[in-house]
Amino acid sequence: MSLYTIDEIARATDAQIVNVSAKTISSISIDSREIEVGALYVAIKGDKFDGHDFVKSAIENGAVAALVSSDKAQKFAGLPLIIVPDALKGLENIARFARSRTKAKIIAITGSAGKTSTKEAIREVLQNFGKTHASIKSFNNHWGVPLMLARMAKDTEYGVFELGMNHANEITPLSRLVRPDIAIITNVAPAHLEQLGSLENIAKAKSEIFDGLEKSGVAIINIDHEQANILLESAKNANVKKIISYGFSDNADVQISDAVATDVGMKALVNLPNEQVSLETASFGRHRIANGVAALIVADVLRLDIKTALRAIFYHELSDGRGAIYSFGQKDNPLILIDESYNANPLSMRLALEVFADYPTPNGSRVLILGDMLELGERSGELHAALKEDILKANPDEIYLVGKSMHSLALIMGSKLENYANKINDIEKDILKGLDFGDLVMVKGSNGIKLSGLVELIKKEFASNGK
């Protein structure tokens, strides 16, 4: 299928076309290893690699053309090229063209925690009602957002995009590129304190999502945090016509109440503008309810069937590294693994510990493996030590801590601390040796601590009925 014609790419980017015989492209990629036959390869320069170094291999792997920066083009004589002043800017221009030609309803999400899970819940709901295009993985930065937007087909009916940031003034250009009809902020928490300095600055940075909101757009804001007023005021200052707050707060427009754990997850009442409904999730934690409510509000705003949305939210599966739950062994005595290895900040850590607290233990030990929360700046030691009470409330039998910042917590954790190390490689063998069927295990930490490797080792070790 054709995603764009070469002529459309040329017009969108004002490019010079050289040696290109294809009339259309079927997909767009920035990774030469994942090229599909008929694709356009975009040679962007990243922090570690320059895509121009892989142009030849991309063409060999099936790309019909490579979009390259003009100062590098002479290196690729004889290859099919689309030449622009800067390849990343060229990708952004394709993304703008994709946005301009679509009639899809566009939803954008940001927040300190829960962005990806909320995006996936919304995608799960919307795909029941029409052709839905959504960001993959955490492609939410200055190259990920334009890539995801550029990949959106013309006949898409719903688009769902995640917008991330590490510094101020990063979300504004992304929001203006995506031009959402609905903008969602899931929360504000001490993530990226090292770069932004304060929770107030984080809230202001998240509020940049309103800068690109369409004139008739809707803002959906979780207010279960101390910076809620900053977000609400920012939406008003951005002349947002309709603002919907949600959360467990009594002041929320869409209020969540009576949240309880069930045998399989959570259940709560949700007061939508025109009806009260019971929302259930097949995963534990009050934050899973909040993520589902954001998806439910999107369905309500778009006037979609609420019963269908509720079913989709219940069956929504969490992804690797973001709360995915695995069961290994016999049903009456499994090892249960909760994989939260992709990201961590003080809020998401507390929420994950709530999930662990509510989750029933099969027959064995309750084991926590926690890694550093990165990018917390001068308060890092203090914020890690502050986890102690939440950890004790979760009632673990054994605790393993990993990372330099976790040392401050290790010093005060007491007898339940089984082991501490700067790097996961130093203790992963001891962890594996101590696990058995019947155990409940949760792995949680920032991606940079590389706990995902431990998750894969646990999966491999317990994938069969024999250890």
PESULBEL-V565072 format. One record per helix or strand. SS is the DSSP state (@ for helix, = for strand). FROM is the first residue (numbers start at 0). TO is the last residue. If there is no record, write none. Layout:
ss;from;to
SS;FROM;TO
SS;FROM;TO
This chain:
ss;from;to
=;3;4
@;5;12
=;15;17
=;23;24
=;26;28
@;31;33
=;38;41
=;44;44
=;49;49
@;50;59
=;64;68
@;69;75
=;80;83
@;86;100
=;104;109
@;114;125
=;131;133
@;143;149
=;157;161
@;170;177
=;181;184
@;192;195
@;198;211
=;217;221
@;227;236
=;241;246
=;253;260
=;265;270
=;275;280
@;285;300
@;305;314
=;323;327
=;334;339
@;345;357
=;365;370
@;376;384
@;387;392
=;397;401
@;406;409
@;413;415
=;416;420
@;423;425
@;427;433
=;439;443
@;446;448
@;451;461
